[in-house]
Amino acid sequence: MRILFAAAEYAPLVSSGGLGDAIAGLARALVRQGTSVTVAIPRYRSVFEIGSKLTGPGNRYRHVVDGVEVVLIDDPDSFDRDGIYGAGPGASYEDNWLRWARFAMAVADLAEADGYDVVNLHDAHVALAAVRIETPTVFTIHNAAYPILGPLAETNAMLGLPPEAVLPMGSLEWFGEANFMKAGLLYADRVTTVSPGFARQIAHDSEVTGGLDGVIRSLTHPPVGVMNGIDIEAFNPATDTSLPLAYEADTWNRRSESRRALAATTGLDASGVIFGTVGRVTAQKGFDLIDPVLEDLIEEGCRLLVVGNGEQDDLVDSWVDQYPTAVAHRPFDQKLARLTWAGSDAYVMPSRFEPGGLGNIYAMRYGCPPVVRFTGGLADTVVDVDEDPEHGNGIGFRLYESIELAKTLRRAMRLVRSHPDLWQNMAIRGMKTDWGWDRAAIAYLNVYRNVLAEITRKA
Ligand code: GLC
């Protein structure tokens, strides 16, 4: 089977968060299953040096990594810029709708020209391609919060849909604008998303879908939820050279070396309980829950390390100003991310919503129990040790309230300090779980086969 992926990110070439990791992890796992995978991404300024120019139409460059063919599509007007989505973390370019519409059209050309069996479009950036592609198409939602809206008439001038599409409630129309995500949902042959929990949620929750839940309910095939994995070879504390001392489940105590190094590089007071978090600093991740309870928690010994940037940087930086030895904020850096999973006492991820959730899985892989809000993929991967002592690998709460987060962080601090054996057992349980991508790759292959069988039946 020959599969074409299209996405805005592909780690480690271009990555701003979980999306790039997920695309690369899934692509490599599909290759391990014997599938051929090509991934189309824009030729951003940061990857100008990569790949060799392909002959033929479309100004494409080709680069092969780990058996995956990456095709970089050149469009300097749109992508010869410093950022992926905007000039800085959390910022957006004003012409994003046009950049992504143009990229989606180039993806559609590639899909039709090169004879793939199935095309898997990832997120709204590439969703418009579904309108133009004849090949069986799967649309995967990694995040429903960024639907991408464009001017209706101009967008349709590129797509050439019949007039009904732009009338109110038409397949492209959304409150007078063109909604790329909506088109992806309606024109793809199947929709998937990155956890079973989020698949259920998007069929009824208008908050996480921006109102598209009605469209999702109208689909003939309900979205399939496949839990994301992580690359367990690239992320392995037993071989990770970013750590001062490697360790495995049986030598979990050696994490203390990473903890020492982490406190030293961040200036955090090591006498407290260190909670780490790595990722985009956006409203999605629940930082506003921390704010009202932070002062009390710090007095009780809570220490917080935030690795990453985003539109809520100012909030986190205000905590650093107030509590310089209790809160640290650093930009994303691969080495520091690994040290955070290896050296923090616990990982914290109180997301408002979470389609997949990767930080929690990386943390568990590194023996760092997560403290999460049970939503989306977090509820699919984290088991509360008090609710299920035999299988517990972390702790969590349900109501999106500061007081609930505070109670849960206190529960974590109590366990870390007063019941270290229990904490270690749950950490080791998380380390021993197979978080790899192979299971997910098999599930995606099933989706692809189902679509192919259906299309052949129709023909
Ligand atoms: C997005 C989602 C995150 C998911 C990732 C990869 O970043 O917010 O939950 O894990 O995509 O699918």
Residues whose N, C-alpha, C, O or C-beta is under 5 A from the ligand:
A	BS01	GLC	G17 G18 L19 A22 H142 N143 V194 E354 P355 G356 G357 L358
